[in-house]
Amino acid sequence: MPTIKRGAIVKGKVTGIQPYGAFVQLEGGMQGLIHISEISHRFVKDVRDYVNVGDDVTVKVLDVDWKMKRASLSLKALEPSAEKEKRQARIKMPLEPGFRPLKEKLREWIEQSKKEDLPKQ
């Protein structure tokens, strides 16, 4: 009877690291892979910056292949979305006056140019 289902949050132990991800031993002899793209929301250059062999991890099950006894796993799915919210907040902040669109600045520059070009009396 399968105990690991898609969407479940499970614990496992990292058993191997490859450039493309980390292998995790789950319950019932199930082997899982956390692909490098599922390690973190941030850019992952080296999987070992996040997990090492022997680490206990809590992961989300993305997919299960019962025939092959393999699971696709994600650490990223369990990360708090605070980083994403910070990114969105930065985007919504108004730009400083010096960074207004060129169209807005162009009028100002033309007026400055006209004042500078006037003959001095």
C-alpha positions in Angstrom: 0.0 0.0 0.0 1.6 3.3 -1.1 2.2 5.7 1.8 3.9 8.5 -0.2 1.6 10.6 -2.3 2.0 13.6 -4.6 1.8 16.8 -2.6 2.8 15.1 0.7 5.5 16.5 3.0 7.9 13.8 4.0 11.2 13.4 5.7 14.3 11.6 4.3 18.0 11.4 4.4 20.4 12.7 1.6 22.3 9.7 0.2 24.1 11.3 -2.7 24.9 14.5 -4.4 25.3 15.1 -8.2 25.7 18.3 -10.1 22.1 18.0 -11.2 20.6 17.4 -7.7 20.5 15.4 -4.5 19.3 11.8 -3.9 17.1 11.2 -0.9 16.2 7.9 0.8 12.5 8.0 1.8 10.4 5.5 3.7 9.6 2.1 2.3 12.7 1.9 0.2 11.6 4.8 -2.1 14.4 6.8 -3.6 13.8 10.5 -4.4 15.6 13.2 -6.3 15.6 16.9 -5.6 16.5 18.3 -8.9 18.8 21.4 -8.7 15.9 23.5 -10.0 13.9 22.4 -6.9 16.6 23.2 -4.3 15.8 26.9 -3.8 14.1 29.9 -5.3 17.6 31.5 -5.5 20.2 30.6 -8.1 21.9 27.3 -7.1 25.4 26.9 -8.4 26.3 24.0 -6.2 23.8 21.7 -4.5 26.3 21.2 -1.7 25.7 24.8 -0.7 22.2 23.7 0.5 22.4 20.0 1.4 25.1 17.4 2.1 25.2 13.6 2.2 23.8 12.5 5.6 21.5 15.5 6.1 18.0 14.9 7.2 15.6 16.9 5.0 11.9 17.6 4.8 10.7 17.8 1.3 7.5 18.0 -0.8 6.6 15.2 -3.1 6.1 16.5 -6.6 5.5 13.2 -8.4 5.8 9.4 -7.6 6.7 6.6 -10.0 5.6 3.5 -8.0 6.8 1.1 -10.7 10.3 2.4 -10.4 10.1 3.3 -6.7 11.2 6.8 -7.4 9.9 10.2 -6.4 10.5 13.8 -7.6 11.0 16.0 -4.6 11.3 19.7 -3.8 12.9 21.8 -1.0 11.9 25.0 -2.8 8.2 24.3 -2.5 8.6 24.5 1.3 10.6 27.7 1.4 8.8 30.7 2.8 7.6 33.1 0.1 9.2 36.1 1.9 11.9 36.4 -0.7 9.2 36.5 -3.5 7.2 39.1 -1.5 10.3 41.3 -1.1 11.0 41.1 -4.8 7.4 42.2 -5.6 7.6 45.0 -3.0 10.8 46.4 -4.7 9.0 46.3 -8.1 6.0 48.2 -6.8 8.0 51.0 -5.1 7.9 54.3 -7.0 11.1 55.2 -8.8 13.3 58.0 -7.6 12.9 61.3 -9.5 16.2 60.8 -11.3 14.9 57.6 -12.8 11.7 58.8 -14.3 11.0 57.7 -17.9 12.9 59.7 -20.5 9.8 61.2 -21.9 9.1 63.0 -18.6 12.8 64.1 -18.3 13.0 65.2 -21.9 10.7 68.3 -21.3 12.8 69.3 -18.4 16.1 69.0 -20.4 14.6 71.0 -23.3 13.6 73.8 -20.9 17.1 73.8 -19.3 18.7 73.9 -22.8 16.6 76.9 -23.8 17.6 78.8 -20.7 21.2 78.1 -21.2 21.1 79.2 -24.9 19.5 82.6 -24.2 22.0 85.4 -24.9 23.2 87.1 -21.7 22.5 90.8 -21.4 
